[in-house]
């Protein structure tokens, strides 16, 4: 099994096979419209505009599993992302990214790139860790997705690297360039 064996429905309901992404660099992120990390849409869009011609694809998966921060229907999510952040990268239908109902893609991603902890030197890392310990201690037990805007960077061969929500998309840029331009 590889990343290219998966498929998911676009936010408009059209099935998309991931084999079309072979040979590209991907960012796969679970997203939400009402989260403190929602402004990351802006930086994801900047990266997409800058590197899409070189083979970067960004795949956004709205999810409502974290404090109900993505309550809208798919059409509302699409409109929000377009109007507020000019998102033109591929968005998918709302899905679950953790627990028993998690989309198989996200089960695969966490198997390939386990949770290594939050950067507790990052002020938001400390806040997120405390929030989860207080309100959702079970979230911290395994390798599952911990919060919105967990990002997975996938190289051209399908190798997967994980970035927690506190990592800004722009902080991934050097890694993206390395994966795009190294033969």
C-alpha contacts under 8 A as a table, 3 or more apart, distances in Angstrom:
res1	aa1	res2	aa2	distance
1	X	5	X	6.35
2	X	5	X	5.57
2	X	6	X	7.79
2	X	158	X	6.86
3	X	6	X	6.00
3	X	18	X	7.00
3	X	105	X	7.53
3	X	108	X	7.85
3	X	158	X	6.14
4	X	17	X	7.52
4	X	18	X	4.71
4	X	19	X	4.42
4	X	20	X	7.70
4	X	21	X	7.10
4	X	22	X	6.74
4	X	158	X	7.66
5	X	17	X	7.57
5	X	18	X	6.43
5	X	19	X	6.49
6	X	17	X	6.29
6	X	18	X	5.54
6	X	19	X	7.67
6	X	104	X	7.88
6	X	105	X	6.38
7	X	15	X	6.74
7	X	16	X	5.39
7	X	17	X	4.32
7	X	18	X	5.44
7	X	105	X	7.98
8	X	15	X	5.67
8	X	16	X	5.49
8	X	17	X	6.84
8	X	92	X	7.06
8	X	93	X	7.89
9	X	12	X	7.45
9	X	13	X	5.09
9	X	14	X	5.14
9	X	15	X	4.25
9	X	16	X	5.80
9	X	92	X	5.79
9	X	93	X	5.89
10	X	13	X	5.03
10	X	14	X	5.10
10	X	15	X	6.17
10	X	16	X	6.53
10	X	90	X	7.31
10	X	91	X	6.02
10	X	92	X	4.00
10	X	93	X	5.59
11	X	14	X	7.50
11	X	74	X	5.90
11	X	75	X	7.50
11	X	78	X	7.18
11	X	91	X	5.50
11	X	92	X	4.05
11	X	93	X	4.14
11	X	94	X	7.47
12	X	74	X	7.50
12	X	75	X	7.69
12	X	92	X	7.54
12	X	93	X	7.19
13	X	92	X	7.93
13	X	93	X	6.85
17	X	20	X	6.27
18	X	21	X	5.48
18	X	22	X	7.54
19	X	22	X	5.55
21	X	24	X	5.51
21	X	25	X	7.93
21	X	26	X	7.79
21	X	57	X	7.81
22	X	156	X	6.58
22	X	157	X	7.39
22	X	158	X	7.79
23	X	55	X	7.90
23	X	155	X	7.96
23	X	156	X	4.41
23	X	157	X	6.52
24	X	55	X	5.04
24	X	56	X	5.99
24	X	57	X	6.96
24	X	155	X	6.97
24	X	156	X	4.92
24	X	180	X	7.88
25	X	55	X	6.08
25	X	56	X	4.86
25	X	57	X	6.28
25	X	153	X	7.28
25	X	154	X	5.61
25	X	155	X	4.86
25	X	156	X	5.25
25	X	176	X	7.49
25	X	179	X	6.87
25	X	180	X	6.51
26	X	56	X	5.77
26	X	57	X	4.88
26	X	58	X	5.64
26	X	59	X	7.29
26	X	152	X	7.79
26	X	153	X	5.65
26	X	154	X	4.91
26	X	155	X	6.72
27	X	56	X	7.74
27	X	57	X	6.45
27	X	58	X	4.74
27	X	59	X	6.14
27	X	151	X	6.48
27	X	152	X	5.52
27	X	153	X	4.64
27	X	154	X	6.35
28	X	58	X	6.03
28	X	59	X	4.80
28	X	60	X	6.04
28	X	61	X	7.60
28	X	151	X	5.65
28	X	152	X	5.08
28	X	153	X	6.58
28	X	154	X	7.88
29	X	58	X	7.92
29	X	59	X	6.43
29	X	60	X	5.13
29	X	61	X	6.06
29	X	149	X	5.58
29	X	150	X	5.64
29	X	151	X	4.43
29	X	152	X	6.35
30	X	60	X	5.96
30	X	61	X	4.62
30	X	62	X	5.60
30	X	63	X	6.21
30	X	97	X	7.35
30	X	148	X	5.65
30	X	149	X	5.12
30	X	150	X	5.99
30	X	151	X	7.05
31	X	38	X	7.32
31	X	60	X	6.25
31	X	61	X	5.67
31	X	62	X	4.53
31	X	63	X	6.02
31	X	70	X	7.96
31	X	148	X	5.35
31	X	149	X	5.13
31	X	150	X	7.97
32	X	35	X	5.96
32	X	38	X	6.22
32	X	62	X	5.47
32	X	63	X	6.06
32	X	64	X	6.98
32	X	69	X	5.70
32	X	70	X	4.82
32	X	148	X	6.24
32	X	149	X	7.55
33	X	38	X	5.68
33	X	69	X	6.33
33	X	70	X	5.47
33	X	77	X	7.08
33	X	80	X	7.35
33	X	81	X	7.69
34	X	38	X	6.44
34	X	69	X	4.73
34	X	70	X	6.20
35	X	38	X	5.10
35	X	69	X	5.73
35	X	148	X	7.36
36	X	39	X	7.40
37	X	40	X	5.74
37	X	148	X	7.21
37	X	149	X	6.69
37	X	165	X	7.14
38	X	41	X	5.97
38	X	149	X	7.79
39	X	42	X	5.65
39	X	43	X	7.48
40	X	43	X	5.24
40	X	44	X	6.14
40	X	149	X	7.67
40	X	168	X	6.75
40	X	169	X	6.66
41	X	44	X	5.06
41	X	45	X	6.10
41	X	81	X	7.61
41	X	85	X	6.30
41	X	87	X	7.24
42	X	45	X	5.20
42	X	46	X	6.32
42	X	85	X	5.36
42	X	86	X	7.73
42	X	87	X	7.68
43	X	46	X	4.88
43	X	47	X	6.21
43	X	168	X	7.73
43	X	169	X	5.85
43	X	170	X	6.21
44	X	47	X	5.19
44	X	48	X	6.16
44	X	58	X	7.52
44	X	169	X	5.88
44	X	170	X	7.66
45	X	48	X	4.95
45	X	49	X	6.11
45	X	85	X	7.48
45	X	86	X	7.31
45	X	87	X	5.79
45	X	88	X	7.15
45	X	89	X	7.00
46	X	49	X	5.22
46	X	50	X	6.15
47	X	50	X	5.15
47	X	51	X	5.98
47	X	52	X	7.86
47	X	169	X	7.75
47	X	170	X	7.30
47	X	173	X	7.60
48	X	51	X	5.40
48	X	52	X	5.20
48	X	56	X	6.50
48	X	57	X	6.72
48	X	58	X	6.63
48	X	89	X	6.86
49	X	52	X	5.79
50	X	53	X	7.60
51	X	54	X	5.19
51	X	55	X	6.56
51	X	56	X	5.49
52	X	55	X	5.19
52	X	56	X	4.58
52	X	57	X	6.22
53	X	56	X	7.23
54	X	180	X	6.90
55	X	180	X	6.92
56	X	180	X	7.52
57	X	89	X	7.12
57	X	90	X	7.83
58	X	89	X	5.67
58	X	90	X	6.29
59	X	89	X	6.67
59	X	90	X	5.09
59	X	91	X	5.84
59	X	92	X	7.35
60	X	89	X	7.67
60	X	90	X	6.27
60	X	91	X	4.64
60	X	92	X	6.15
61	X	91	X	6.07
61	X	92	X	5.20
61	X	93	X	6.67
61	X	94	X	6.18
61	X	95	X	6.78
62	X	70	X	6.78
62	X	77	X	7.70
62	X	91	X	7.67
62	X	92	X	6.96
62	X	93	X	6.74
62	X	94	X	4.68
62	X	95	X	6.47
63	X	66	X	7.66
63	X	69	X	7.87
63	X	70	X	5.95
63	X	94	X	5.30
63	X	95	X	5.36
63	X	96	X	5.80
63	X	97	X	6.98
63	X	148	X	7.57
64	X	67	X	7.28
64	X	68	X	4.98
64	X	69	X	5.61
64	X	70	X	4.48
64	X	71	X	6.14
64	X	94	X	7.51
64	X	95	X	7.71
64	X	96	X	7.27
65	X	68	X	6.00
65	X	69	X	7.56
65	X	70	X	7.96
65	X	96	X	6.58
65	X	97	X	7.70
65	X	98	X	7.89
66	X	69	X	6.12
66	X	147	X	6.21
66	X	148	X	6.87
68	X	71	X	5.84
70	X	77	X	7.79
72	X	75	X	7.78
72	X	76	X	5.47
72	X	77	X	6.05
73	X	76	X	5.25
73	X	77	X	6.32
73	X	94	X	7.99
74	X	77	X	5.06
74	X	78	X	6.18
74	X	93	X	6.04
74	X	94	X	6.53
75	X	78	X	5.13
75	X	79	X	6.20
76	X	79	X	5.10
76	X	80	X	6.02
77	X	80	X	5.11
77	X	81	X	6.14
78	X	81	X	5.32
78	X	82	X	6.10
78	X	91	X	7.58
79	X	82	X	5.17
79	X	83	X	5.89
80	X	83	X	5.35
80	X	84	X	5.78
80	X	85	X	7.79
81	X	84	X	5.50
81	X	85	X	5.37
81	X	86	X	6.36
81	X	87	X	5.47
82	X	85	X	5.66
82	X	86	X	4.38
82	X	87	X	4.89
82	X	88	X	7.14
83	X	86	X	5.83
95	X	102	X	7.27
95	X	103	X	6.51
96	X	99	X	7.89
96	X	101	X	6.12
96	X	102	X	4.61
96	X	103	X	5.93
97	X	101	X	7.62
97	X	102	X	4.42
97	X	103	X	5.84
97	X	106	X	5.59
97	X	107	X	7.50
97	X	145	X	6.63
98	X	101	X	6.86
98	X	102	X	4.65
98	X	103	X	7.82
98	X	106	X	7.41
98	X	107	X	7.50
98	X	144	X	5.91
98	X	145	X	5.94
99	X	102	X	5.56
99	X	144	X	7.65
102	X	106	X	6.51
102	X	107	X	6.51
103	X	106	X	5.56
103	X	107	X	6.58
104	X	107	X	4.98
104	X	108	X	6.17
105	X	108	X	5.15
105	X	109	X	6.21
106	X	109	X	4.84
106	X	110	X	6.21
107	X	110	X	5.52
107	X	111	X	6.37
107	X	144	X	7.91
108	X	111	X	5.13
108	X	112	X	6.26
109	X	112	X	5.19
109	X	113	X	5.96
109	X	152	X	7.50
109	X	160	X	7.31
110	X	113	X	4.98
110	X	114	X	5.08
110	X	115	X	7.34
110	X	143	X	6.13
110	X	144	X	6.09
110	X	145	X	7.37
111	X	114	X	5.93
111	X	143	X	7.66
112	X	160	X	6.42
113	X	160	X	6.16
113	X	161	X	5.87
113	X	162	X	5.65
114	X	143	X	5.02
114	X	144	X	7.59
114	X	162	X	7.48
115	X	142	X	7.52
115	X	143	X	4.62
115	X	144	X	6.99
115	X	145	X	7.82
115	X	162	X	7.65
116	X	143	X	7.97
118	X	125	X	5.58
118	X	126	X	7.78
118	X	129	X	7.19
118	X	164	X	6.78
118	X	166	X	7.68
119	X	122	X	5.52
119	X	125	X	5.50
119	X	126	X	7.66
119	X	166	X	7.67
120	X	123	X	6.95
120	X	124	X	8.00
120	X	125	X	5.05
120	X	126	X	5.07
120	X	129	X	7.98
121	X	125	X	7.07
121	X	126	X	7.32
122	X	125	X	5.00
122	X	126	X	6.60
122	X	166	X	7.49
123	X	126	X	5.38
123	X	127	X	6.55
124	X	127	X	4.91
124	X	128	X	5.97
124	X	166	X	6.47
125	X	128	X	5.17
125	X	129	X	6.04
125	X	166	X	6.11
126	X	129	X	5.13
126	X	130	X	6.16
127	X	130	X	5.14
127	X	131	X	6.07
128	X	131	X	5.03
128	X	132	X	6.14
129	X	132	X	5.30
129	X	133	X	6.13
130	X	133	X	5.05
130	X	134	X	6.09
131	X	134	X	5.23
131	X	135	X	5.88
131	X	136	X	7.37
132	X	135	X	5.28
132	X	136	X	4.62
132	X	137	X	5.50
132	X	139	X	6.77
132	X	140	X	7.02
133	X	136	X	5.88
133	X	137	X	4.52
133	X	140	X	7.36
134	X	137	X	6.38
136	X	139	X	5.58
136	X	140	X	7.63
137	X	140	X	5.62
137	X	141	X	7.24
138	X	141	X	5.37
138	X	142	X	8.00
139	X	142	X	7.01
139	X	144	X	7.11
139	X	145	X	7.72
139	X	146	X	5.82
140	X	143	X	7.79
140	X	146	X	6.98
145	X	148	X	7.99
145	X	150	X	6.77
146	X	150	X	7.53
147	X	150	X	6.46
147	X	165	X	6.80
148	X	165	X	6.50
149	X	164	X	7.22
149	X	165	X	4.85
150	X	162	X	7.52
150	X	163	X	6.01
150	X	164	X	4.73
150	X	165	X	4.73
151	X	162	X	5.95
151	X	163	X	5.03
151	X	164	X	6.30
151	X	165	X	7.05
152	X	160	X	6.37
152	X	161	X	5.51
152	X	162	X	4.59
152	X	163	X	6.10
153	X	160	X	5.71
153	X	161	X	5.07
153	X	162	X	6.39
153	X	163	X	7.77
153	X	176	X	7.80
154	X	157	X	7.82
154	X	158	X	5.51
154	X	159	X	5.45
154	X	160	X	4.55
154	X	161	X	6.37
155	X	158	X	5.26
155	X	159	X	5.38
155	X	160	X	6.68
155	X	179	X	5.91
155	X	180	X	7.92
156	X	159	X	7.54
156	X	179	X	7.32
156	X	180	X	7.87
163	X	166	X	7.97
163	X	167	X	6.11
164	X	167	X	5.74
165	X	168	X	7.31
167	X	171	X	6.40
167	X	172	X	7.60
168	X	171	X	5.18
168	X	172	X	7.02
169	X	172	X	5.29
169	X	173	X	7.05
170	X	173	X	5.23
171	X	174	X	7.31
172	X	175	X	5.44
172	X	176	X	6.21
173	X	176	X	4.93
173	X	177	X	6.13
174	X	177	X	5.14
174	X	178	X	6.15
175	X	178	X	5.07
175	X	179	X	6.24
176	X	179	X	5.19
176	X	180	X	6.09
177	X	180	X	5.04
177	X	181	X	5.88
177	X	182	X	8.00
178	X	181	X	5.50
178	X	182	X	5.56
179	X	182	X	5.76
